Amino acid sequence: MGGDGGTHLSAHVSALYASTALLSLALVWLSYRLHTLDQVRKPTYPRYVVLIRHAESEGNVDVDAYRTIGDPLIPLTARGRAQAEAMAHRLRELIGELRVWAFTSPYLRSRETASIALAQFPPGSYRLAEDPRLREQEFAGGFQHSVPDRSEQRLYSKFFWRFPGGESAADVYDRLSMFMDTLWRDMHRVDLSGSAVLIFAHGLTNRLFCMRWLHWSPRVFEQTRNPPNCGFLVLALQPADASGHPYYRLTAESVRQLGLPAELWAESELGDTLVMSDPAESAPSSWSLGLSRLHAPHVDCAALHAAGVRKLTPPTIAGGSGWRSRAGNGWRADGAAEPHAPRAVGAPAKASAAAGARADAAAASHGASGRGSAVSFGADGRARARAASR
């Protein structure tokens, strides 16, 4: 029995040593993985993100081309190929010797533009990948036997209106958001410092990319225009601010190509937020809605509309919280500060005092809101000191 007991004890000790060894190996592996993941979590930022519209295509000069050629197969014109070559030289002047990570829409006109442009770069200095999420807005989902009818688009919304059988700009925005998440993951996994990201796509696609990256509202987007063929928009990396976060800024030439009205971006309190990313949000996937900072007032919109009020002026609030009117569809408040009661303007003389009193009472009591009232997060979630009527 003693021999058997000693054997069992020896077996238990051996098993304990084996378990300890395995646990030690597991801890070493876990430590290595945590160290690796810590390294992956630190993003690297490309010097530039450049959004390039394709060169002139057959569809740009002859809309009937879409009757017999599928939109994905529309080629460049001879002039378009020359445009792409000239654009490549401008890109080289901007990028210099930086490494290039290029993405292209799978549509032929974008692929041809990318091929011609990248041929001007030294072999091995770039990588190119196609991504269907960068494709053009779909207008019909098939051959376009007639010019798409846009008659209702301006009345409805350039951003939300959807082509029958096709896409709205909002649909394109959604898939670009997914592409941007992929790009952000690449910024974690691959060393993109000292490089440039080139995106060969389409006019609307590139504008919506800027909208997503820079937190534009649909109203701001609708005031932009497509750059010309082979025009490119440049998001340039800026040094880290006092918070330690780098950020991106649209170049002045890019703002000009987009046609952003000067009154939108030239004013100090609003302009910077339209052309630069928020330093506290160093990448798109880190954006937050900031719900904890919002205090939505409840205004009796029906009473204001019945009184003829069409506009609310911004209240005087530390931090610059502002008001926006939506003409009968509810008042919209931007900003983070607890708003004071708005002042009513623009009403008939005999109704303005009553409307102002109703607005004061509604905001003070936070009573039931009118139909369609909502909170706007603004172009980038910051406070705004600007009033506008729709």
Buried (B, 14 or more C-beta within 10 A) or exposed (E): EEEEEEEEEEEEEEEEEEEEEEEEEEEEEEEEEEEEEEEEEEBBBBBBBBBBBBBBBBBBEEEEBBEEBEBBEBBBBEEBBBBBBEBBEEBBEBBEEBBBBBBBBBBBBBBBBBBBBBEEBEEEEBEBEBBEBBBBBBBBEEEBEEEBEEEEBEEEBBBEBBBEEBBBBBBBBBBBBEBBEEBBBBBBEBEBBEBBBBBBBBBBBBBBBBBBBBBBBBBBBBBBEBBEBBBBBBBBBBEEEEEEBBBBBBBEEBBEBBEBEEEBBEEEEBBEBBBBBBBBBBBBBEBEEEEEBBBBBBBBBBBBBBBBBBBBBBBEBEEBBBBBBBEBBBBBBBBBBEBBBBBBBBBEEEBBEBBBBBBBBBBEEEEEBBEEBEBBBBBBBBBBBBBBEE
